[in-house]
Amino acid sequence: MFLAALWPGKWQVIPLQGIEFMDVNDFGIGESRWWNMKIKKIPLMTRSEYDELIDECYVGRIAFKGKYPYIAPFIYVFDGDFIYFLSTRYGKKIELFRENPHVAVEIEKYSKDLSDYRFVTLQGTILEVDDVVQKRKVKEDFVELIHDKNLSNHVMAALGHSPDDPLEYLIEEDRSFVWKLVDVKSITGIKNRD
């Protein structure tokens, strides 16, 4: 292995065997410590911090496993214990979910200039909710979320409905699957500030 170095006005090739790296200042060249840089790790979030982030947000991404990873955005609701998603009954995500329900979910929040950002990733399993009472409750939570966040009616298209449909159609009609994230094996929450 060799190091090419510019020595006062002339390039030189220096063999690296047996050479210990030293600060460039030791050679009188100026300040550069590229080989001795210390990486500053981004602080991890506490459970209460990432629960707060999950509760504040309502859009996340689910990564499904296929030949290549497939990532799709989803609107979700969080009941303090579980994250629920509404999924249309069509698309690549359905095929991938049926083949392998193990997923990664990512939720993020950041300022426009990225001076403040937080994100959490969760690895777990998506389970289709079949219980009629639970499905209705989750769909009611989605209607409340859309109303409370003053979301556009165009969000209805992402849930299998026409933007012209009233919100109550989410509850009354069965055009979406209700998915629940369960068996979470790993959670990583990262923030840029303590």
Rosetta constraint file for C-alpha pairs under 8 A:
AtomPair CA 1 CA 15 HARMONIC 6.14 0.50
AtomPair CA 1 CA 16 HARMONIC 5.64 0.50
AtomPair CA 1 CA 17 HARMONIC 7.08 0.50
AtomPair CA 2 CA 13 HARMONIC 6.36 0.50
AtomPair CA 2 CA 14 HARMONIC 5.49 0.50
AtomPair CA 2 CA 15 HARMONIC 4.43 0.50
AtomPair CA 2 CA 16 HARMONIC 5.24 0.50
AtomPair CA 3 CA 13 HARMONIC 5.71 0.50
AtomPair CA 3 CA 14 HARMONIC 5.17 0.50
AtomPair CA 3 CA 15 HARMONIC 6.38 0.50
AtomPair CA 3 CA 16 HARMONIC 6.50 0.50
AtomPair CA 4 CA 11 HARMONIC 6.78 0.50
AtomPair CA 4 CA 12 HARMONIC 5.76 0.50
AtomPair CA 4 CA 13 HARMONIC 4.52 0.50
AtomPair CA 4 CA 14 HARMONIC 6.28 0.50
AtomPair CA 5 CA 11 HARMONIC 5.57 0.50
AtomPair CA 5 CA 12 HARMONIC 5.33 0.50
AtomPair CA 5 CA 13 HARMONIC 6.33 0.50
AtomPair CA 5 CA 14 HARMONIC 7.40 0.50
AtomPair CA 6 CA 10 HARMONIC 5.54 0.50
AtomPair CA 6 CA 11 HARMONIC 4.34 0.50
AtomPair CA 6 CA 12 HARMONIC 6.22 0.50
AtomPair CA 7 CA 11 HARMONIC 5.90 0.50
AtomPair CA 7 CA 12 HARMONIC 6.62 0.50
AtomPair CA 21 CA 35 HARMONIC 7.80 0.50
AtomPair CA 22 CA 26 HARMONIC 6.78 0.50
AtomPair CA 23 CA 27 HARMONIC 7.61 0.50
AtomPair CA 23 CA 31 HARMONIC 7.79 0.50
AtomPair CA 23 CA 32 HARMONIC 7.15 0.50
AtomPair CA 23 CA 33 HARMONIC 6.15 0.50
AtomPair CA 24 CA 28 HARMONIC 6.69 0.50
AtomPair CA 24 CA 29 HARMONIC 5.86 0.50
AtomPair CA 24 CA 30 HARMONIC 6.25 0.50
AtomPair CA 24 CA 31 HARMONIC 6.17 0.50
AtomPair CA 24 CA 32 HARMONIC 5.99 0.50
AtomPair CA 24 CA 33 HARMONIC 7.01 0.50
AtomPair CA 25 CA 29 HARMONIC 5.72 0.50
AtomPair CA 25 CA 30 HARMONIC 5.28 0.50
AtomPair CA 25 CA 31 HARMONIC 5.74 0.50
AtomPair CA 25 CA 32 HARMONIC 7.63 0.50
AtomPair CA 33 CA 37 HARMONIC 6.17 0.50
AtomPair CA 42 CA 190 HARMONIC 6.52 0.50
AtomPair CA 42 CA 191 HARMONIC 6.45 0.50
AtomPair CA 42 CA 192 HARMONIC 5.83 0.50
AtomPair CA 42 CA 193 HARMONIC 7.89 0.50
AtomPair CA 43 CA 190 HARMONIC 5.90 0.50
AtomPair CA 43 CA 191 HARMONIC 5.69 0.50
AtomPair CA 43 CA 192 HARMONIC 6.35 0.50
AtomPair CA 43 CA 193 HARMONIC 6.78 0.50
AtomPair CA 43 CA 194 HARMONIC 6.70 0.50
AtomPair CA 44 CA 188 HARMONIC 7.36 0.50
AtomPair CA 44 CA 189 HARMONIC 5.59 0.50
AtomPair CA 44 CA 190 HARMONIC 4.51 0.50
AtomPair CA 44 CA 191 HARMONIC 6.19 0.50
AtomPair CA 45 CA 49 HARMONIC 5.65 0.50
AtomPair CA 45 CA 50 HARMONIC 6.08 0.50
AtomPair CA 45 CA 188 HARMONIC 7.69 0.50
AtomPair CA 45 CA 189 HARMONIC 4.86 0.50
AtomPair CA 45 CA 190 HARMONIC 5.34 0.50
AtomPair CA 45 CA 191 HARMONIC 6.28 0.50
AtomPair CA 46 CA 50 HARMONIC 6.36 0.50
AtomPair CA 46 CA 189 HARMONIC 7.41 0.50
AtomPair CA 47 CA 51 HARMONIC 5.97 0.50
AtomPair CA 48 CA 52 HARMONIC 6.03 0.50
AtomPair CA 49 CA 53 HARMONIC 6.29 0.50
AtomPair CA 50 CA 54 HARMONIC 6.10 0.50
AtomPair CA 50 CA 119 HARMONIC 7.83 0.50
AtomPair CA 50 CA 120 HARMONIC 6.48 0.50
AtomPair CA 50 CA 189 HARMONIC 5.88 0.50
AtomPair CA 51 CA 55 HARMONIC 6.09 0.50
AtomPair CA 51 CA 80 HARMONIC 7.40 0.50
AtomPair CA 52 CA 56 HARMONIC 6.08 0.50
AtomPair CA 53 CA 57 HARMONIC 6.23 0.50
AtomPair CA 53 CA 107 HARMONIC 7.97 0.50
AtomPair CA 53 CA 108 HARMONIC 7.75 0.50
AtomPair CA 53 CA 109 HARMONIC 7.61 0.50
AtomPair CA 53 CA 118 HARMONIC 7.69 0.50
AtomPair CA 53 CA 119 HARMONIC 7.71 0.50
AtomPair CA 53 CA 120 HARMONIC 7.97 0.50
AtomPair CA 54 CA 58 HARMONIC 7.43 0.50
AtomPair CA 54 CA 78 HARMONIC 6.98 0.50
AtomPair CA 54 CA 107 HARMONIC 6.85 0.50
AtomPair CA 54 CA 120 HARMONIC 7.96 0.50
AtomPair CA 55 CA 77 HARMONIC 7.79 0.50
AtomPair CA 55 CA 78 HARMONIC 5.98 0.50
AtomPair CA 55 CA 80 HARMONIC 7.54 0.50
AtomPair CA 57 CA 107 HARMONIC 7.47 0.50
AtomPair CA 57 CA 108 HARMONIC 7.67 0.50
AtomPair CA 57 CA 109 HARMONIC 7.34 0.50
AtomPair CA 58 CA 75 HARMONIC 5.50 0.50
AtomPair CA 58 CA 76 HARMONIC 5.22 0.50
AtomPair CA 58 CA 77 HARMONIC 6.33 0.50
AtomPair CA 59 CA 73 HARMONIC 6.80 0.50
AtomPair CA 59 CA 74 HARMONIC 5.62 0.50
AtomPair CA 59 CA 75 HARMONIC 4.50 0.50
AtomPair CA 59 CA 76 HARMONIC 6.04 0.50
AtomPair CA 59 CA 107 HARMONIC 6.87 0.50
AtomPair CA 60 CA 73 HARMONIC 5.67 0.50
AtomPair CA 60 CA 74 HARMONIC 5.42 0.50
AtomPair CA 60 CA 75 HARMONIC 6.39 0.50
AtomPair CA 60 CA 76 HARMONIC 7.03 0.50
AtomPair CA 60 CA 105 HARMONIC 6.77 0.50
AtomPair CA 60 CA 106 HARMONIC 5.58 0.50
AtomPair CA 60 CA 107 HARMONIC 4.58 0.50
AtomPair CA 60 CA 108 HARMONIC 7.24 0.50
AtomPair CA 61 CA 71 HARMONIC 6.33 0.50
AtomPair CA 61 CA 72 HARMONIC 5.43 0.50
AtomPair CA 61 CA 73 HARMONIC 4.28 0.50
AtomPair CA 61 CA 74 HARMONIC 5.83 0.50
AtomPair CA 61 CA 105 HARMONIC 5.55 0.50
AtomPair CA 61 CA 106 HARMONIC 5.15 0.50
AtomPair CA 61 CA 107 HARMONIC 6.57 0.50
AtomPair CA 62 CA 71 HARMONIC 5.51 0.50
AtomPair CA 62 CA 72 HARMONIC 5.49 0.50
AtomPair CA 62 CA 73 HARMONIC 6.40 0.50
AtomPair CA 62 CA 74 HARMONIC 7.16 0.50
AtomPair CA 62 CA 103 HARMONIC 6.55 0.50
AtomPair CA 62 CA 104 HARMONIC 5.75 0.50
AtomPair CA 62 CA 105 HARMONIC 4.51 0.50
AtomPair CA 62 CA 106 HARMONIC 6.54 0.50
AtomPair CA 63 CA 69 HARMONIC 6.34 0.50
AtomPair CA 63 CA 70 HARMONIC 5.45 0.50
AtomPair CA 63 CA 71 HARMONIC 4.27 0.50
AtomPair CA 63 CA 72 HARMONIC 6.63 0.50
AtomPair CA 63 CA 103 HARMONIC 5.59 0.50
AtomPair CA 63 CA 104 HARMONIC 5.09 0.50
AtomPair CA 63 CA 105 HARMONIC 6.27 0.50
AtomPair CA 64 CA 69 HARMONIC 5.79 0.50
AtomPair CA 64 CA 70 HARMONIC 5.12 0.50
AtomPair CA 64 CA 71 HARMONIC 6.25 0.50
AtomPair CA 64 CA 93 HARMONIC 7.19 0.50
AtomPair CA 64 CA 96 HARMONIC 6.32 0.50
AtomPair CA 64 CA 97 HARMONIC 6.95 0.50
AtomPair CA 64 CA 100 HARMONIC 7.69 0.50
AtomPair CA 64 CA 101 HARMONIC 7.63 0.50
AtomPair CA 64 CA 102 HARMONIC 7.20 0.50
AtomPair CA 64 CA 103 HARMONIC 5.22 0.50
AtomPair CA 64 CA 104 HARMONIC 7.04 0.50
AtomPair CA 65 CA 69 HARMONIC 4.97 0.50
AtomPair CA 65 CA 70 HARMONIC 6.45 0.50
AtomPair CA 65 CA 96 HARMONIC 6.72 0.50
AtomPair CA 65 CA 100 HARMONIC 6.79 0.50
AtomPair CA 65 CA 102 HARMONIC 7.49 0.50
AtomPair CA 65 CA 103 HARMONIC 6.93 0.50
AtomPair CA 66 CA 70 HARMONIC 6.76 0.50
AtomPair CA 66 CA 96 HARMONIC 6.33 0.50
AtomPair CA 70 CA 93 HARMONIC 7.74 0.50
AtomPair CA 72 CA 93 HARMONIC 7.57 0.50
AtomPair CA 74 CA 85 HARMONIC 6.64 0.50
AtomPair CA 74 CA 86 HARMONIC 7.42 0.50
AtomPair CA 74 CA 87 HARMONIC 7.55 0.50
AtomPair CA 75 CA 85 HARMONIC 6.24 0.50
AtomPair CA 75 CA 86 HARMONIC 6.99 0.50
AtomPair CA 76 CA 83 HARMONIC 6.55 0.50
AtomPair CA 76 CA 84 HARMONIC 5.45 0.50
AtomPair CA 76 CA 85 HARMONIC 4.61 0.50
AtomPair CA 76 CA 86 HARMONIC 6.97 0.50
AtomPair CA 76 CA 142 HARMONIC 7.60 0.50
AtomPair CA 77 CA 83 HARMONIC 5.81 0.50
AtomPair CA 77 CA 84 HARMONIC 5.34 0.50
AtomPair CA 77 CA 85 HARMONIC 6.72 0.50
AtomPair CA 77 CA 138 HARMONIC 7.72 0.50
AtomPair CA 77 CA 141 HARMONIC 6.85 0.50
AtomPair CA 77 CA 142 HARMONIC 6.54 0.50
AtomPair CA 77 CA 145 HARMONIC 7.47 0.50
AtomPair CA 78 CA 82 HARMONIC 5.78 0.50
AtomPair CA 78 CA 83 HARMONIC 4.54 0.50
AtomPair CA 78 CA 84 HARMONIC 6.34 0.50
AtomPair CA 79 CA 83 HARMONIC 6.77 0.50
AtomPair CA 82 CA 180 HARMONIC 6.79 0.50
AtomPair CA 82 CA 181 HARMONIC 6.30 0.50
AtomPair CA 82 CA 182 HARMONIC 7.17 0.50
AtomPair CA 83 CA 180 HARMONIC 5.89 0.50
AtomPair CA 83 CA 181 HARMONIC 5.56 0.50
AtomPair CA 84 CA 138 HARMONIC 7.21 0.50
AtomPair CA 84 CA 178 HARMONIC 6.87 0.50
AtomPair CA 84 CA 179 HARMONIC 5.50 0.50
AtomPair CA 84 CA 180 HARMONIC 4.51 0.50
AtomPair CA 84 CA 181 HARMONIC 6.45 0.50
AtomPair CA 85 CA 178 HARMONIC 5.84 0.50
AtomPair CA 85 CA 179 HARMONIC 5.01 0.50
AtomPair CA 85 CA 180 HARMONIC 6.40 0.50
AtomPair CA 86 CA 159 HARMONIC 6.48 0.50
AtomPair CA 86 CA 176 HARMONIC 5.89 0.50
AtomPair CA 86 CA 177 HARMONIC 5.62 0.50
AtomPair CA 86 CA 178 HARMONIC 4.86 0.50
AtomPair CA 86 CA 179 HARMONIC 6.25 0.50
AtomPair CA 87 CA 158 HARMONIC 7.98 0.50
AtomPair CA 87 CA 159 HARMONIC 6.17 0.50
AtomPair CA 87 CA 160 HARMONIC 7.84 0.50
AtomPair CA 87 CA 176 HARMONIC 5.27 0.50
AtomPair CA 87 CA 177 HARMONIC 5.03 0.50
AtomPair CA 87 CA 178 HARMONIC 6.49 0.50
AtomPair CA 87 CA 179 HARMONIC 7.29 0.50
AtomPair CA 88 CA 158 HARMONIC 7.05 0.50
AtomPair CA 88 CA 159 HARMONIC 5.38 0.50
AtomPair CA 88 CA 160 HARMONIC 5.11 0.50
AtomPair CA 88 CA 175 HARMONIC 6.75 0.50
AtomPair CA 88 CA 176 HARMONIC 4.76 0.50
AtomPair CA 88 CA 177 HARMONIC 6.33 0.50
AtomPair CA 89 CA 94 HARMONIC 6.98 0.50
AtomPair CA 89 CA 160 HARMONIC 7.44 0.50
AtomPair CA 89 CA 175 HARMONIC 6.79 0.50
AtomPair CA 89 CA 176 HARMONIC 5.74 0.50
AtomPair CA 89 CA 177 HARMONIC 6.36 0.50
AtomPair CA 90 CA 94 HARMONIC 6.22 0.50
AtomPair CA 91 CA 95 HARMONIC 7.32 0.50
AtomPair CA 92 CA 96 HARMONIC 6.33 0.50
AtomPair CA 93 CA 97 HARMONIC 5.87 0.50
AtomPair CA 94 CA 98 HARMONIC 6.18 0.50
AtomPair CA 95 CA 99 HARMONIC 6.32 0.50
AtomPair CA 96 CA 100 HARMONIC 6.03 0.50
AtomPair CA 96 CA 101 HARMONIC 7.48 0.50
AtomPair CA 97 CA 101 HARMONIC 4.75 0.50
AtomPair CA 97 CA 102 HARMONIC 7.86 0.50
AtomPair CA 97 CA 126 HARMONIC 7.68 0.50
AtomPair CA 101 CA 125 HARMONIC 5.40 0.50
AtomPair CA 101 CA 126 HARMONIC 5.23 0.50
AtomPair CA 101 CA 127 HARMONIC 7.23 0.50
AtomPair CA 102 CA 123 HARMONIC 7.46 0.50
AtomPair CA 102 CA 124 HARMONIC 5.71 0.50
AtomPair CA 102 CA 125 HARMONIC 4.37 0.50
AtomPair CA 102 CA 126 HARMONIC 6.43 0.50
AtomPair CA 103 CA 123 HARMONIC 5.83 0.50
AtomPair CA 103 CA 124 HARMONIC 5.64 0.50
AtomPair CA 103 CA 125 HARMONIC 5.80 0.50
AtomPair CA 103 CA 126 HARMONIC 6.92 0.50
AtomPair CA 104 CA 121 HARMONIC 6.70 0.50
AtomPair CA 104 CA 122 HARMONIC 5.55 0.50
AtomPair CA 104 CA 123 HARMONIC 4.39 0.50
AtomPair CA 104 CA 124 HARMONIC 6.41 0.50
AtomPair CA 105 CA 121 HARMONIC 5.48 0.50
AtomPair CA 105 CA 122 HARMONIC 5.12 0.50
AtomPair CA 105 CA 123 HARMONIC 6.39 0.50
AtomPair CA 106 CA 119 HARMONIC 7.12 0.50
AtomPair CA 106 CA 120 HARMONIC 5.76 0.50
AtomPair CA 106 CA 121 HARMONIC 4.44 0.50
AtomPair CA 106 CA 122 HARMONIC 6.57 0.50
AtomPair CA 107 CA 119 HARMONIC 5.58 0.50
AtomPair CA 107 CA 120 HARMONIC 5.43 0.50
AtomPair CA 107 CA 121 HARMONIC 6.55 0.50
AtomPair CA 108 CA 117 HARMONIC 7.47 0.50
AtomPair CA 108 CA 118 HARMONIC 5.76 0.50
AtomPair CA 108 CA 119 HARMONIC 4.10 0.50
AtomPair CA 108 CA 120 HARMONIC 6.47 0.50
AtomPair CA 109 CA 117 HARMONIC 5.70 0.50
AtomPair CA 109 CA 118 HARMONIC 5.40 0.50
AtomPair CA 109 CA 119 HARMONIC 6.28 0.50
AtomPair CA 110 CA 114 HARMONIC 5.87 0.50
AtomPair CA 110 CA 115 HARMONIC 7.76 0.50
AtomPair CA 110 CA 116 HARMONIC 5.53 0.50
AtomPair CA 110 CA 117 HARMONIC 3.99 0.50
AtomPair CA 110 CA 118 HARMONIC 6.24 0.50
AtomPair CA 111 CA 115 HARMONIC 6.24 0.50
AtomPair CA 111 CA 116 HARMONIC 5.36 0.50
AtomPair CA 111 CA 117 HARMONIC 6.36 0.50
AtomPair CA 116 CA 191 HARMONIC 7.89 0.50
AtomPair CA 116 CA 192 HARMONIC 6.33 0.50
AtomPair CA 116 CA 193 HARMONIC 7.51 0.50
AtomPair CA 117 CA 191 HARMONIC 5.87 0.50
AtomPair CA 117 CA 192 HARMONIC 5.88 0.50
AtomPair CA 118 CA 189 HARMONIC 7.35 0.50
AtomPair CA 118 CA 190 HARMONIC 5.67 0.50
AtomPair CA 118 CA 191 HARMONIC 4.29 0.50
AtomPair CA 118 CA 192 HARMONIC 6.66 0.50
AtomPair CA 119 CA 189 HARMONIC 5.67 0.50
AtomPair CA 119 CA 190 HARMONIC 5.47 0.50
AtomPair CA 119 CA 191 HARMONIC 6.59 0.50
AtomPair CA 120 CA 187 HARMONIC 6.94 0.50
AtomPair CA 120 CA 188 HARMONIC 5.45 0.50
AtomPair CA 120 CA 189 HARMONIC 4.05 0.50
AtomPair CA 120 CA 190 HARMONIC 6.27 0.50
AtomPair CA 121 CA 186 HARMONIC 7.94 0.50
AtomPair CA 121 CA 187 HARMONIC 5.67 0.50
AtomPair CA 121 CA 188 HARMONIC 5.29 0.50
AtomPair CA 121 CA 189 HARMONIC 6.46 0.50
AtomPair CA 122 CA 184 HARMONIC 6.57 0.50
AtomPair CA 122 CA 185 HARMONIC 7.56 0.50
AtomPair CA 122 CA 186 HARMONIC 5.61 0.50
AtomPair CA 122 CA 187 HARMONIC 4.48 0.50
AtomPair CA 122 CA 188 HARMONIC 6.60 0.50
AtomPair CA 123 CA 184 HARMONIC 5.56 0.50
AtomPair CA 123 CA 185 HARMONIC 5.70 0.50
AtomPair CA 123 CA 186 HARMONIC 5.20 0.50
AtomPair CA 123 CA 187 HARMONIC 6.63 0.50
AtomPair CA 124 CA 181 HARMONIC 6.41 0.50
AtomPair CA 124 CA 182 HARMONIC 5.93 0.50
AtomPair CA 124 CA 183 HARMONIC 5.27 0.50
AtomPair CA 124 CA 184 HARMONIC 4.00 0.50
AtomPair CA 124 CA 185 HARMONIC 5.65 0.50
AtomPair CA 124 CA 186 HARMONIC 7.29 0.50
AtomPair CA 125 CA 181 HARMONIC 5.66 0.50
AtomPair CA 125 CA 182 HARMONIC 5.26 0.50
AtomPair CA 125 CA 183 HARMONIC 5.81 0.50
AtomPair CA 125 CA 184 HARMONIC 6.78 0.50
AtomPair CA 126 CA 179 HARMONIC 6.11 0.50
AtomPair CA 126 CA 180 HARMONIC 5.57 0.50
AtomPair CA 126 CA 181 HARMONIC 4.74 0.50
AtomPair CA 126 CA 182 HARMONIC 6.19 0.50
AtomPair CA 127 CA 179 HARMONIC 5.50 0.50
AtomPair CA 127 CA 180 HARMONIC 5.18 0.50
AtomPair CA 127 CA 181 HARMONIC 6.38 0.50
AtomPair CA 127 CA 182 HARMONIC 6.78 0.50
AtomPair CA 128 CA 177 HARMONIC 6.91 0.50
AtomPair CA 128 CA 178 HARMONIC 5.89 0.50
AtomPair CA 128 CA 179 HARMONIC 4.58 0.50
AtomPair CA 128 CA 180 HARMONIC 6.36 0.50
AtomPair CA 129 CA 134 HARMONIC 7.38 0.50
AtomPair CA 129 CA 135 HARMONIC 6.40 0.50
AtomPair CA 129 CA 177 HARMONIC 7.68 0.50
AtomPair CA 129 CA 178 HARMONIC 5.49 0.50
AtomPair CA 129 CA 179 HARMONIC 5.74 0.50
AtomPair CA 129 CA 180 HARMONIC 6.63 0.50
AtomPair CA 130 CA 134 HARMONIC 7.86 0.50
AtomPair CA 130 CA 135 HARMONIC 6.92 0.50
AtomPair CA 130 CA 178 HARMONIC 7.96 0.50
AtomPair CA 131 CA 135 HARMONIC 6.07 0.50
AtomPair CA 132 CA 136 HARMONIC 6.17 0.50
AtomPair CA 133 CA 137 HARMONIC 6.29 0.50
AtomPair CA 134 CA 138 HARMONIC 6.22 0.50
AtomPair CA 135 CA 139 HARMONIC 6.15 0.50
AtomPair CA 135 CA 178 HARMONIC 6.38 0.50
AtomPair CA 136 CA 140 HARMONIC 6.09 0.50
AtomPair CA 136 CA 171 HARMONIC 6.12 0.50
AtomPair CA 137 CA 141 HARMONIC 6.26 0.50
AtomPair CA 138 CA 142 HARMONIC 6.37 0.50
AtomPair CA 138 CA 178 HARMONIC 7.60 0.50
AtomPair CA 139 CA 143 HARMONIC 6.36 0.50
AtomPair CA 139 CA 170 HARMONIC 6.24 0.50
AtomPair CA 139 CA 171 HARMONIC 5.35 0.50
AtomPair CA 139 CA 178 HARMONIC 7.96 0.50
AtomPair CA 140 CA 144 HARMONIC 6.24 0.50
AtomPair CA 140 CA 170 HARMONIC 7.88 0.50
AtomPair CA 140 CA 171 HARMONIC 6.22 0.50
AtomPair CA 141 CA 145 HARMONIC 6.10 0.50
AtomPair CA 142 CA 146 HARMONIC 6.15 0.50
AtomPair CA 143 CA 147 HARMONIC 6.14 0.50
AtomPair CA 143 CA 167 HARMONIC 6.11 0.50
AtomPair CA 143 CA 168 HARMONIC 7.10 0.50
AtomPair CA 143 CA 170 HARMONIC 7.13 0.50
AtomPair CA 143 CA 171 HARMONIC 7.85 0.50
AtomPair CA 144 CA 148 HARMONIC 5.85 0.50
AtomPair CA 145 CA 149 HARMONIC 5.87 0.50
AtomPair CA 146 CA 150 HARMONIC 5.89 0.50
AtomPair CA 146 CA 151 HARMONIC 5.17 0.50
AtomPair CA 146 CA 152 HARMONIC 7.91 0.50
AtomPair CA 147 CA 151 HARMONIC 6.62 0.50
AtomPair CA 151 CA 155 HARMONIC 7.07 0.50
AtomPair CA 153 CA 163 HARMONIC 4.97 0.50
AtomPair CA 153 CA 164 HARMONIC 7.14 0.50
AtomPair CA 154 CA 158 HARMONIC 7.61 0.50
AtomPair CA 154 CA 162 HARMONIC 7.69 0.50
AtomPair CA 154 CA 163 HARMONIC 4.76 0.50
AtomPair CA 155 CA 159 HARMONIC 6.86 0.50
AtomPair CA 155 CA 163 HARMONIC 7.02 0.50
AtomPair CA 156 CA 160 HARMONIC 6.51 0.50
AtomPair CA 156 CA 161 HARMONIC 5.05 0.50
AtomPair CA 156 CA 162 HARMONIC 5.93 0.50
AtomPair CA 156 CA 163 HARMONIC 5.19 0.50
AtomPair CA 156 CA 165 HARMONIC 7.56 0.50
AtomPair CA 156 CA 167 HARMONIC 7.80 0.50
AtomPair CA 157 CA 161 HARMONIC 4.88 0.50
AtomPair CA 157 CA 162 HARMONIC 5.33 0.50
AtomPair CA 157 CA 163 HARMONIC 5.84 0.50
AtomPair CA 159 CA 175 HARMONIC 7.64 0.50
AtomPair CA 159 CA 176 HARMONIC 6.31 0.50
AtomPair CA 160 CA 175 HARMONIC 5.79 0.50
AtomPair CA 160 CA 176 HARMONIC 6.27 0.50
AtomPair CA 161 CA 165 HARMONIC 6.57 0.50
AtomPair CA 161 CA 169 HARMONIC 7.94 0.50
AtomPair CA 161 CA 170 HARMONIC 7.87 0.50
AtomPair CA 161 CA 175 HARMONIC 7.33 0.50
AtomPair CA 165 CA 169 HARMONIC 6.62 0.50
AtomPair CA 167 CA 171 HARMONIC 7.83 0.50
AtomPair CA 168 CA 172 HARMONIC 6.23 0.50
AtomPair CA 169 CA 173 HARMONIC 5.31 0.50
AtomPair CA 170 CA 174 HARMONIC 7.36 0.50
AtomPair CA 170 CA 175 HARMONIC 7.61 0.50
AtomPair CA 170 CA 176 HARMONIC 7.94 0.50
